[in-house]
Amino acid sequence: MNLGSFKALGGVYAVAKLLAEQWEAGGRGKLEPEDFLNAEVKNFAQSITYVCASAGNHGLAVAAGAKLFGAQSRVYISQEVPGSFESRLNDQGAEVIRAGMTYEESVAAAIEDAALTGAVHLADGSWENYTQAPRLVMEGYTVVAEELREEFESKNEWPTHVYLQAGVGGLAGAIAYMIRKNWSVQPLIIIVEPNSAPCLKASNDAGRCVRVEGIVSNMGRLDCKEPSMIAHSILQLSNVEFITISDDDAIAATNYLDKQGIPTTPSGAAGYAGLSKLLSLQSQVAGFLPLVIVTEGAL
């Protein structure tokens, strides 16, 4: 999709699945993959608007999916989201609305919009009585873990440690689920969060979803103060460890990866920052072979 982040796997897939459900609910029969770009389906989709809040990448994925299938999109972003994301959202045909100073305030605005307008709310976070759409988003992310499994099996070479950065936890939950479900060699999984937004660690410690408070982090796509309920539930059952990193840790990791020819952002480099922070401890493990996923390109 040329969107520059893993989010394309989730948002576009979720738009397709939700569109298919609406199509089939009208007694039109099952949509096959090759049907989605047909004129009849696109005409049907014209009347549908998908609305979401985003720190950037999820909104791009939803907007791209809506544009691809002929639907409309409306994306709420906070005042802290860079203008470059607003421009890219516009390029994907999205109506962009700035609401609030935080991601959570943008989410509230998107929920209100959907209730008032009848738009389809397509969030990547989940909470009580709201799980279907974010489950589909996370289902899209599982492709990453499955492709990795196929490669590791073909080489018979498996990572000992997997570092997964997390905001609300969609990617971390999806990858951890697939690792525990069907990887034949099991690694240690470490969830990496900003130290100003450790909502998954706090929720794990509390045994329930909790909100955390903290300053705004330079890891903008990870700066989420409340977790996805689905992600929290998965991670509680997945035998994972948690680590927090500072903004300085993330900048150092970004600079290092850039020098290696992997341009990214503090959000995209957070997994590597977690590895760097723990390297002196975990590199002592026999056969130490860490896996890091760089989740977005440079903005």
C-alpha positions in Angstrom: 0.0 0.0 0.0 3.1 2.3 0.1 2.0 3.7 3.5 5.4 3.1 5.2 4.2 1.2 8.3 2.8 -2.1 9.5 -0.6 -0.4 10.1 -1.5 -0.9 6.4 -2.0 -4.6 7.2 -4.7 -3.8 9.8 -6.7 -0.8 8.6 -7.1 -1.8 5.0 -8.0 -5.4 5.9 -10.6 -4.2 8.5 -12.2 -1.9 6.0 -12.5 -4.8 3.6 -14.0 -7.2 6.2 -16.5 -4.6 7.5 -17.5 -3.7 3.9 -18.1 -7.3 3.1 -20.3 -7.7 6.2 -22.4 -4.8 5.2 -22.7 -6.1 1.6 -23.7 -9.6 2.7 -26.2 -8.3 5.3 -28.3 -7.0 2.4 -28.6 -10.5 0.9 -26.2 -9.8 -1.9 -24.1 -12.9 -1.4 -20.5 -13.5 -0.4 -17.8 -11.2 -1.6 -14.7 -13.0 -3.0 -11.4 -11.1 -2.9 -11.6 -10.3 -6.7 -15.0 -8.7 -6.2 -13.9 -5.8 -4.0 -12.8 -3.6 -6.8 -15.8 -4.2 -9.0 -17.9 -1.1 -10.0 -21.0 -2.5 -8.2 -19.2 -2.9 -4.9 -17.6 0.5 -5.2 -20.9 2.1 -5.9 -22.3 0.4 -2.8 -19.3 1.7 -0.7 -19.8 5.3 -1.8 -22.4 5.8 0.9 -20.3 4.4 3.7 -17.9 6.5 5.8 -15.3 5.0 8.1 -14.3 7.2 11.0 -11.4 6.7 13.4 -9.0 8.5 15.7 -5.3 8.1 15.0 -1.8 9.2 16.0 -1.0 8.9 12.3 -0.5 5.5 10.8 -3.8 3.8 11.6 -5.7 6.7 10.1 -3.6 6.4 6.9 -4.5 2.7 6.7 -8.2 3.3 7.2 -8.2 6.2 4.7 -6.3 4.1 2.1 -8.7 1.2 2.5 -11.7 3.5 2.2 -10.2 5.1 -0.9 -9.3 1.7 -2.5 -12.8 0.3 -2.1 -14.7 3.5 -3.0 -15.8 4.5 0.5 -15.3 7.8 2.5 -13.1 8.3 5.6 -12.9 10.8 8.4 -9.9 10.8 10.7 -9.6 12.6 14.1 -6.1 13.6 15.1 -4.8 15.5 18.2 -3.0 18.8 18.1 0.2 16.9 18.7 0.1 14.9 15.5 2.7 16.3 13.0 1.3 18.3 10.0 3.0 15.8 7.7 0.5 13.2 8.7 -2.4 15.5 8.1 -1.1 16.1 4.6 -0.7 12.4 3.9 -4.2 11.7 5.2 -5.6 14.4 2.9 -3.7 12.7 0.0 -5.6 9.5 0.8 -8.9 11.3 0.5 -9.6 11.6 4.2 -11.4 14.4 5.9 -9.1 15.3 8.7 -10.3 16.9 12.0 -8.1 18.0 14.8 -9.7 17.3 18.2 -8.0 17.5 21.6 -4.5 17.6 22.8 -4.1 13.8 23.2 -4.9 10.6 21.3 -7.5 9.7 23.9 -9.4 13.0 23.3 -9.3 12.3 19.6 -10.8 8.8 20.3 -13.6 10.4 22.2 -14.4 12.7 19.3 -14.4 9.8 16.8 -16.8 7.9 19.0 -19.1 10.9 19.3 -19.0 11.4 15.5 -20.0 7.8 14.8 -22.9 8.0 17.2 -24.2 11.2 15.6 -23.6 10.5 11.9 -24.0 6.8 11.6 -20.4 6.4 10.2 -18.7 3.1 10.9 -16.3 3.5 13.8 -13.0 1.7 13.0 -10.7 2.0 16.0 -7.5 0.1 16.5 -8.0 0.1 20.3 -10.7 -1.9 22.1 -12.8 -1.5 25.2 -15.9 -2.9 26.9 -18.6 -3.6 24.2 -16.3 -2.5 21.4 -14.2 -5.3 20.1 -15.2 -6.3 16.5 -13.4 -3.7 14.5 -10.2 -3.7 16.5 -10.1 -7.5 16.4 -10.1 -7.3 12.6 -7.3 -4.8 12.7 -5.2 -7.0 14.9 -6.1 -10.0 12.6 -4.5 -8.2 9.8 -1.3 -7.7 11.7 -0.9 -11.5 12.3 0.5 -11.7 8.7 3.8 -10.4 10.1 4.2 -13.2 12.5 3.1 -15.9 10.1 5.6 -14.7 7.4 8.4 -14.7 10.0 7.4 -18.2 11.2 7.7 -19.5 7.6 11.1 -17.9 7.2 12.5 -19.2 10.5 11.2 -22.7 9.8 12.8 -22.8 6.4 16.1 -21.8 7.8 15.7 -23.7 11.1 16.9 -20.6 12.8 14.7 -19.0 15.5 15.0 -15.9 17.6 15.7 -16.3 21.3 14.1 -12.9 22.2 11.4 -10.8 20.5 11.1 -7.1 21.3 7.7 -5.6 20.5 7.0 -1.9 20.9 3.5 -1.0 21.9 1.1 1.9 22.1 -2.4 0.5 22.7 -0.9 -2.9 22.0 -2.5 -4.0 18.7 0.7 -5.2 17.1 2.2 -6.5 20.3 -0.9 -8.5 21.1 -1.3 -9.9 17.5 2.4 -11.0 17.2 2.5 -12.4 20.7 -0.7 -14.4 20.1 0.7 -15.9 16.9 4.1 -16.7 18.4 2.5 -18.6 21.3 0.0 -20.2 19.0 2.2 -21.7 16.3 5.9 -21.0 16.6 7.6 -24.3 17.2 10.5 -22.7 19.0 9.4 -20.3 21.7 11.3 -17.0 22.4 11.2 -14.6 25.3 8.8 -11.8 24.4 9.5 -8.3 25.7 6.9 -5.5 25.4 8.6 -2.1 25.0 6.6 1.1 26.0 7.5 4.7 26.5 8.2 5.4 30.2 5.6 8.2 30.0 2.9 5.8 28.7 3.3 2.3 30.1 -0.4 1.5 29.9 0.1 -2.2 29.1 2.6 -2.8 31.9 0.4 -1.0 34.4 -2.7 -2.9 33.2 -0.8 -6.2 33.5 0.3 -5.3 37.1 -3.3 -4.4 38.0 -4.9 -7.3 36.3 -7.3 -5.0 34.5 -7.2 -2.2 31.9 -6.0 1.0 33.6 -5.2 4.5 32.4 -1.8 6.0 33.1 -0.7 9.6 33.2 2.5 11.1 31.8 4.1 13.8 29.6 3.8 13.7 25.8 6.5 11.3 24.4 8.5 11.8 21.2 7.3 8.3 20.4 4.0 9.7 19.1 2.5 6.6 17.7 3.2 4.8 21.0 2.1 7.6 23.3 -1.1 6.0 24.4 -2.3 6.2 28.0 -5.0 3.5 27.8 -4.5 0.0 26.4 -6.6 -2.0 24.0 -8.7 -4.4 26.0 -8.1 -7.2 23.5 -4.3 -6.6 23.5 -4.2 -6.5 27.3 -6.1 -9.8 27.6 -3.8 -11.5 25.1 -0.6 -10.3 26.7 -1.8 -11.4 30.2 -2.0 -14.9 28.8 1.2 -14.9 26.7 4.0 -15.0 29.3 5.6 -11.7 28.3 7.9 -9.3 30.1 7.7 -5.5 30.0 10.3 -2.7 29.7 10.0 1.0 29.4 12.3 3.3 27.5 13.0 7.1 27.6 12.6 9.5 24.8 16.4 9.7 24.8 16.7 6.0 24.4 14.3 6.2 21.4 16.3 9.0 19.7 19.6 7.0 20.2 18.0 4.0 18.6 16.6 6.0 15.7 20.1 7.5 15.0 21.8 4.1 15.2 19.3 2.5 12.8 19.6 5.4 10.4 23.3 4.9 10.2 22.6 1.2 9.3 20.5 2.3 6.4 17.2 1.8 8.2 15.6 5.3 8.4 12.8 5.3 10.9 11.3 7.4 13.8 11.5 7.1 17.6 8.2 5.1 17.5 9.6 2.8 14.8 12.9 2.3 16.6 11.4 1.6 20.1 11.9 -2.1 19.8 15.6 -1.7 19.1 15.8 0.8 22.0 14.4 -1.9 24.3 17.0 -4.4 23.0 19.8 -1.8 23.5 18.6 -1.2 27.1 18.7 -4.9 28.0 21.6 -6.0 25.8 24.1 -6.3 28.5 21.9 -8.6 30.5 20.3 -10.8 27.8 23.3 -11.1 25.4 24.7 -13.5 28.0 22.1 -16.0 27.0 23.6 -18.9 25.0 22.9 -18.5 21.2 21.4 -15.0 21.8 19.5 -14.0 18.6 17.1 -11.1 19.1 14.3 -10.1 16.7 13.3 -6.4 16.4 10.5 -5.1 14.1 11.0 -1.6 12.8 7.4 -0.6 12.5 7.5 2.6 10.3 9.8 4.4 7.9 11.1 7.9 8.5 8.4 10.6 8.2 
